Amino acid sequence: MEKQAAELIFIPFPITGHLLATIELVKIILSHEPRRIHTITILHWGLPFLPQSNNDASLQSLAKSDSSIRIVTLPELANPPPMEFFVDKAPEAYILEFVKRMAPSVREAVLTVLSSSRDGSDSVRVAGIVLDMFCVPLMDVGKEFHLPSYIFLTCNAGFLGLVKHIPERHRRVKSGFDRSSGEEENIVPGFVASVPTKVLPLGLLTSESYDTWVEMTGRFHEAKGILVNSSMCIEHNAFGYFDGVPVNEYPPVYPVGPILCFNDRPILDPLERDRVMTWLDEQPESSVVFLCFGSLKSLAATQVKEIAQALEIVGCRFLWSIRTDPKEYPNPSEILPDEFVNRVSGLGFVCGWAPQVEILAHKAIGGFVSHCGWNSILESLRFGVPIATWPMYAEQQLNAFTMVKELGLAVEMRLDYVLADGEIVKADEIARAVRCLMEGEDVPRRKLKEIAEAAKEAVMDGGSSFVAIDCFIDEIHIFHC
């Protein structure tokens, strides 16, 4: 008797970095042969503090490109948590409460998917739910319908070690981390180096969010498995740790990355993209430093001017993506002094949104000053581009620490910088980091090239991450049948 094909329900958290990685994972799973996953349904909703037009465009484009993918947009939440939750240094508390309030809509959507599956062919049945880490409260919906829940972690395996450490530590200590003791070191599973408190995610260091982290991470052990957007070749020690943990103590961990968003955000004006890439084509190999600080935050005008001064001090070629508030600065160059623009004419290029993956893949790029979002790090590793670390928010400080201290793959500019603190990093410090990145003898370029090749092979047929996805699909079918 032929085995039934399985259907999966994905529930990503609707911020761009998480959503784009989820979209790519969905495409990868469906591309595996034999095609044992017949259909994937993505449940999607909006957030009141984020524009959704670009995410919606990405999802609709995905649905049109593959009939095996269905997008279900959930109704707007009628009673969202008050924004005071978010503003008062507790974004994680807001997020988790928002997700909990989405549960009735998610339950209704899952019921509809199950009903349509039962009414259709007997050869297809829903086999599980794949949740973003911020959506772990929705495991209760899976339990209600006797569906196993899996977690897709868009962060790295080192972060998963911290996830495992938090509830274990809380059972012993019963209190949060003290930000004033920033140099205090923590023994975190999967890390060879001890982890100083100052590089932990800021939410762990504030009383408003600490309980949320404990609640969220305390449910990971309920998952049937955890998919991690990283690979053995990048984080050998962290994945090695989880390989040694019995499955009755913690879910199996699948290294399925690096998952890259080659079809970058549909935000950039095609003419602007062409101007950026044409300029890069004219530059010598490995001569350009690329500066980009993510999609969620914009830098203060004072900080932007310090970066401009630093680039003048160094005098190297640069490509700088300045993501400003479009209402305040419709043209990113307007935030810069006219004399700076005139002095660096021909030496540098300033743009707004940039096709980051395409840029990092370009032969002219020799270094990357980055906020250390995990997607950005994976993109730089995939193309062997060295990073100077300038973390801003979320878990980026831990990512920077991992890259510099744990893996030896990046140049340290800052490890514990927090954008919300309002500190302005001065031009001289930025200049030193850029000069080290572009001219320093200790930059691990050879090691990065080896990692880049290994990361490429990991996701190819027979590679470690390719095999991990096959193992995940096998697990789905064991439950399914």
Secondary structure as the mmCIF struct_conf table of DSSP 4:
data_model
#
loop_
_struct_conf.conf_type_id
_struct_conf.id
_struct_conf.beg_label_comp_id
_struct_conf.beg_label_asym_id
_struct_conf.beg_label_seq_id
_struct_conf.end_label_comp_id
_struct_conf.end_label_asym_id
_struct_conf.end_label_seq_id
HELX_LH_PP_P HELX_LH_PP_P1 GLU A 2 GLN A 4
STRN STRN1 ALA A 5 ILE A 11
BEND BEND1 PRO A 14 ILE A 15
HELX_RH_AL_P HELX_RH_AL_P1 THR A 16 SER A 31
BEND BEND2 HIS A 32 PRO A 34
STRN STRN2 ILE A 37 HIS A 44
TURN_TY1_P TURN_TY1_P1 PRO A 48 PHE A 49
BEND BEND3 LEU A 50 LEU A 50
HELX_RH_AL_P HELX_RH_AL_P2 SER A 53 SER A 65
TURN_TY1_P TURN_TY1_P2 SER A 67 SER A 68
STRN STRN3 ILE A 69 THR A 73
HELX_LH_PP_P HELX_LH_PP_P2 LEU A 74 LEU A 77
BEND BEND4 ALA A 78 ASN A 79
HELX_LH_PP_P HELX_LH_PP_P3 PRO A 80 PRO A 82
TURN_TY1_P TURN_TY1_P3 MET A 83 MET A 83
HELX_RH_AL_P HELX_RH_AL_P3 GLU A 84 VAL A 87
TURN_TY1_P TURN_TY1_P4 ASP A 88 LYS A 89
HELX_RH_AL_P HELX_RH_AL_P4 PRO A 91 ASP A 119
BEND BEND5 GLY A 120 GLY A 120
TURN_TY1_P TURN_TY1_P5 ASP A 122 SER A 123
STRN STRN4 VAL A 124 ASP A 132
HELX_RH_3T_P HELX_RH_3T_P1 MET A 133 LEU A 138
HELX_RH_AL_P HELX_RH_AL_P5 MET A 139 GLU A 144
TURN_TY1_P TURN_TY1_P6 PHE A 145 HIS A 146
STRN STRN5 SER A 149 LEU A 153
BEND BEND6 THR A 154 CYS A 155
HELX_RH_AL_P HELX_RH_AL_P6 ALA A 157 VAL A 173
BEND BEND7 SER A 175 SER A 175
HELX_RH_3T_P HELX_RH_3T_P2 ARG A 179 SER A 181
TURN_TY1_P TURN_TY1_P7 GLY A 182 GLU A 183
STRN STRN6 GLU A 185 ASN A 186
TURN_TY1_P TURN_TY1_P8 PRO A 189 GLY A 190
BEND BEND8 VAL A 192 ALA A 193
STRN STRN7 VAL A 195 PRO A 196
HELX_RH_3T_P HELX_RH_3T_P3 THR A 197 VAL A 199
BEND BEND9 LEU A 200 LEU A 200
HELX_RH_3T_P HELX_RH_3T_P4 LEU A 202 LEU A 205
BEND BEND10 THR A 206 THR A 206
HELX_RH_AL_P HELX_RH_AL_P7 SER A 207 THR A 217
TURN_TY1_P TURN_TY1_P9 GLY A 218 ARG A 219
HELX_RH_3T_P HELX_RH_3T_P5 PHE A 220 GLU A 222
BEND BEND11 ALA A 223 LYS A 224
STRN STRN8 GLY A 225 VAL A 228
BEND BEND12 ASN A 229 ASN A 229
TURN_TY1_P TURN_TY1_P10 MET A 232 ILE A 234
HELX_RH_AL_P HELX_RH_AL_P8 HIS A 236 ASP A 243
TURN_TY1_P TURN_TY1_P11 GLY A 244 GLY A 244
BEND BEND13 VAL A 245 VAL A 245
TURN_TY1_P TURN_TY1_P12 VAL A 247 GLU A 249
BEND BEND14 TYR A 250 TYR A 250
STRN STRN9 VAL A 253 PRO A 255
BEND BEND15 ASN A 263 ASN A 263
TURN_TY1_P TURN_TY1_P13 PRO A 266 ILE A 267
BEND BEND16 LEU A 268 LEU A 268
HELX_RH_AL_P HELX_RH_AL_P9 PRO A 270 ASP A 281
TURN_TY1_P TURN_TY1_P14 GLU A 282 GLU A 282
BEND BEND17 GLN A 283 GLN A 283
HELX_LH_PP_P HELX_LH_PP_P4 PRO A 284 PRO A 284
TURN_TY1_P TURN_TY1_P15 GLU A 285 SER A 286
STRN STRN10 VAL A 288 CYS A 292
BEND BEND18 SER A 295 LEU A 296
HELX_RH_AL_P HELX_RH_AL_P10 ALA A 301 VAL A 314
STRN STRN11 ARG A 317 SER A 321
TURN_TY1_P TURN_TY1_P16 PRO A 326 GLU A 328
BEND BEND19 PRO A 330 ASN A 331
HELX_RH_3T_P HELX_RH_3T_P6 PRO A 332 ILE A 335
BEND BEND20 LEU A 336 LEU A 336
HELX_RH_AL_P HELX_RH_AL_P11 ASP A 338 ARG A 343
TURN_TY1_P TURN_TY1_P17 VAL A 344 VAL A 344
STRN STRN12 SER A 345 SER A 345
TURN_TY1_P TURN_TY1_P18 GLY A 346 LEU A 347
STRN STRN13 GLY A 348 CYS A 351
BEND BEND21 GLY A 352 TRP A 353
HELX_RH_AL_P HELX_RH_AL_P12 GLN A 356 LEU A 360
TURN_TY1_P TURN_TY1_P19 ALA A 361 ALA A 361
BEND BEND22 HIS A 362 HIS A 362
TURN_TY1_P TURN_TY1_P20 LYS A 363 ALA A 364
STRN STRN14 ILE A 365 SER A 370
HELX_RH_AL_P HELX_RH_AL_P13 TRP A 374 ARG A 382
TURN_TY1_P TURN_TY1_P21 PHE A 383 GLY A 384
STRN STRN15 ILE A 387 THR A 389
BEND BEND23 TYR A 393 TYR A 393
TURN_TY1_P TURN_TY1_P22 ALA A 394 GLU A 395
HELX_RH_AL_P HELX_RH_AL_P14 GLN A 396 PHE A 401
HELX_RH_PI_P HELX_RH_PI_P1 THR A 402 GLU A 406
BEND BEND24 LEU A 407 LEU A 407
STRN STRN16 ALA A 410 GLU A 412
BEND BEND25 MET A 413 MET A 413
BEND BEND26 LEU A 415 ASP A 416
HELX_RH_3T_P HELX_RH_3T_P7 LEU A 419 ASP A 421
TURN_TY1_P TURN_TY1_P23 GLY A 422 GLY A 422
HELX_LH_PP_P HELX_LH_PP_P5 GLU A 423 LYS A 426
HELX_RH_AL_P HELX_RH_AL_P15 ALA A 427 GLU A 439
TURN_TY1_P TURN_TY1_P24 GLU A 441 ASP A 442
BEND BEND27 VAL A 443 VAL A 443
HELX_RH_AL_P HELX_RH_AL_P16 ARG A 445 ALA A 458
TURN_TY1_P TURN_TY1_P25 VAL A 459 VAL A 459
BEND BEND28 MET A 460 MET A 460
TURN_TY1_P TURN_TY1_P26 ASP A 461 GLY A 462
BEND BEND29 GLY A 463 GLY A 463
HELX_RH_AL_P HELX_RH_AL_P17 SER A 464 HIS A 480
#
